[in-house]
Amino acid sequence: GDDVRIRLRGSAQYPNAKGSAKYKDEGGEQEFEVELENARALKGTTVRVFANGQQVGTMRVSRLGRASLNLNSDRGQAVPNIHAGSSVQIKTSSGVLIVSGSF
């Protein structure tokens, strides 16, 4: 199957934040995983995950500044259509960019 991972880089407002996104497509099963790190300033808040400009989920930032989202079609969850050039962004609930990257 196809398993692609990208780095997510911090924005001007959150330069120390970083993360990663992974997309896997294995014969009928799709999985999309996003991780956020070094975001202690956002601890306890819920952040929004976007793929190709569409919100695909939310995740809560831990006291250590980490958060993760895992979507899997085998669990009946909607997995975004990821391809070369697809963008991934994590934003605050008010829309401020935290990290971003592209496949």
Phi, psi and chi 1 to 4 in degrees:
 res  aa     phi    psi   chi1   chi2   chi3   chi4
   1 GLY       -  170.1      -      -      -      -
   2 ASP   -90.8  129.2 -119.7   -3.2      -      -
   3 ASP  -136.7  107.0 -168.8  -21.2      -      -
   4 VAL  -120.8  131.9 -175.3      -      -      -
   5 ARG  -123.5  139.0 -179.4 -179.7  -69.6  -89.6
   6 ILE  -127.7  159.7   61.1  166.5      -      -
   7 ARG   -92.1  144.6  -69.4 -175.0 -173.5  -85.2
   8 LEU  -110.7  128.4  -57.9  177.2      -      -
   9 ARG  -104.3  147.8  -56.2 -161.1 -169.5  -65.0
  10 GLY   -65.5  149.5      -      -      -      -
  11 SER   -85.9  178.3   66.9      -      -      -
  12 ALA   -60.2  -37.3      -      -      -      -
  13 GLN   -75.6  -27.1  -69.4   86.0  -11.0      -
  14 TYR  -131.9   64.8  -63.4   96.1      -      -
  15 PRO   -64.4  -25.1   22.2  -31.8      -      -
  16 ASN   -87.2  -13.9  -65.3  -36.5      -      -
  17 ALA   -68.8  149.0      -      -      -      -
  18 LYS  -151.8  172.2   63.5 -179.4 -178.3  176.1
  19 GLY  -174.0 -169.5      -      -      -      -
  20 SER  -151.2  159.4   64.8      -      -      -
  21 ALA  -136.3  143.2      -      -      -      -
  22 LYS  -134.0  138.8 -176.1  174.1   89.6  171.6
  23 TYR  -128.8  133.1  178.2   71.0      -      -
  24 LYS  -130.8  134.5 -177.7  171.3   77.3  172.2
  25 ASP  -130.2  107.2 -172.5  -10.2      -      -
  26 GLU  -124.8   93.9  -81.1 -172.9   -3.7      -
  27 GLY    40.8   63.5      -      -      -      -
  28 GLY   100.3  -21.1      -      -      -      -
  29 GLU  -104.2  124.1  177.2 -164.9    1.4      -
  30 GLN  -114.3  141.7  -72.4   87.5   32.4      -
  31 GLU  -135.9  136.5 -176.7  178.0   26.4      -
  32 PHE  -130.0  122.2 -179.5   64.3      -      -
  33 GLU  -128.3  133.1 -175.3  177.5  -44.4      -
  34 VAL  -128.3  136.2  178.7      -      -      -
  35 GLU  -129.2  143.1  -65.0 -179.6  -15.6      -
  36 LEU  -122.1  138.2  175.2   66.4      -      -
  37 GLU  -137.0  165.2  -61.9  176.6   38.2      -
  38 ASN    57.7   39.7  -68.4    2.1      -      -
  39 ALA  -121.9   44.9      -      -      -      -
  40 ARG   -59.5  -29.3  -79.6 -166.7  179.4  165.7
  41 ALA   -60.6  -20.0      -      -      -      -
  42 LEU  -104.4   10.3  -63.9  165.7      -      -
  43 LYS   -54.8  137.1   68.7 -177.1  175.6 -170.7
  44 GLY    83.7   -5.8      -      -      -      -
  45 THR   -98.0  161.2   65.6      -      -      -
  46 THR  -101.3  129.5  -63.1      -      -      -
  47 VAL  -113.1  159.3  -64.1      -      -      -
  48 ARG  -108.5  140.0  -57.1 -173.5  -58.7  160.8
  49 VAL  -108.7  131.1  178.7      -      -      -
  50 PHE  -121.7  141.9  -67.3   82.4      -      -
  51 ALA  -130.0  126.4      -      -      -      -
  52 ASN    53.5   36.4  -63.5  -43.1      -      -
  53 GLY    83.2   -5.7      -      -      -      -
  54 GLN  -106.7  135.1  -60.9  -67.1  -47.4      -
  55 GLN   -69.3  128.9 -177.3  171.3  -37.9      -
  56 VAL  -114.4   -7.0  -63.5      -      -      -
  57 GLY   170.6  177.7      -      -      -      -
  58 THR  -131.4  161.2   60.7      -      -      -
  59 MET  -150.8  151.1   52.0 -168.5 -172.1      -
  60 ARG   -99.2  133.5 -168.5  160.9  179.9   80.8
  61 VAL   -83.7  127.2 -178.8      -      -      -
  62 SER   -74.1  171.4   75.0      -      -      -
  63 ARG   -65.2  -18.8   61.6 -177.1  179.0   80.8
  64 LEU   -88.2    1.0  -61.2  175.6      -      -
  65 GLY    82.7   26.3      -      -      -      -
  66 ARG  -119.3  152.8  -64.0  179.9  176.9 -157.2
  67 ALA  -155.8  153.7      -      -      -      -
  68 SER  -148.9  152.9   64.0      -      -      -
  69 LEU  -135.3  133.2  173.2   71.0      -      -
  70 ASN  -133.5  117.8 -175.4  -66.0      -      -
  71 LEU  -111.8  132.7  -59.6  173.2      -      -
  72 ASN  -139.0  127.0 -170.1  -53.1      -      -
  73 SER   -64.3  -27.7   60.7      -      -      -
  74 ASP   -67.0  -19.9  -84.0    5.1      -      -
  75 ARG   -95.7    9.2  -66.0 -165.8  -57.7 -105.3
  76 GLY    79.3   14.1      -      -      -      -
  77 GLN   -90.9  150.0  -63.1  167.6  -40.0      -
  78 ALA   -77.6  121.2      -      -      -      -
  79 VAL  -107.1  128.8  176.0      -      -      -
  80 PRO   -64.5  152.8   22.6  -30.6      -      -
  81 ASN   -79.3  106.2 -176.2   17.4      -      -
  82 ILE  -105.0  136.2  -59.5  -66.0      -      -
  83 HIS  -149.3  175.2   48.7   80.0      -      -
  84 ALA   -55.9  128.5      -      -      -      -
  85 GLY    96.5  -10.4      -      -      -      -
  86 SER   -62.3  136.7  -71.6      -      -      -
  87 SER   -98.5  148.1   64.6      -      -      -
  88 VAL  -129.6  132.3  176.5      -      -      -
  89 GLN  -136.8  146.1  -61.9  174.5  -41.4      -
  90 ILE  -118.1  129.0  -58.4  174.6      -      -
  91 LYS  -129.2  157.9  -62.6 -179.9 -179.7 -177.9
  92 THR   -70.0  168.7   65.3      -      -      -
  93 SER   -61.4  -24.5   57.7      -      -      -
  94 SER   -92.3    4.0   61.0      -      -      -
  95 GLY    95.7    8.4      -      -      -      -
  96 VAL   -79.7  128.6  176.7      -      -      -
  97 LEU   -66.6  132.3 -177.0   65.8      -      -
  98 ILE  -102.7  -58.1  -55.7  165.4      -      -
  99 VAL  -142.0  158.8  -65.8      -      -      -
 100 SER  -156.4  163.5   61.4      -      -      -
 101 GLY  -173.7  175.0      -      -      -      -
 102 SER  -136.8  147.2  -62.5      -      -      -
 103 PHE   -79.1      -  -80.5   91.4      -      -
